[in-house]
Amino acid sequence: MLSKLRQGEVGERYALQRLLECVAPGRKRGQSGAAYIHRLQDEGWLQPVRHPGNHVFTWADPER
């Protein structure tokens, strides 16, 4: 979601709407998506969260 805002990709408006629903401060007029994300990080609205990672699924190749 943040990547869409940062890069100005399709779905950017939805991502911004979701942030605003969480009472995040609005994007300033003329502010790039990357600058907006950076400002939210500086103001403490966005914080990195450590997690153990995603699950990886695999299966055996039946021809081996």
Secondary structure, 3 states (H helix, E strand, C coil): CHHHHHHCCCCHHHHHHHHHHCCCCCCCCCCCHHHHHHHHHHCCCCCCCCCCCCCCCCCCCCCC
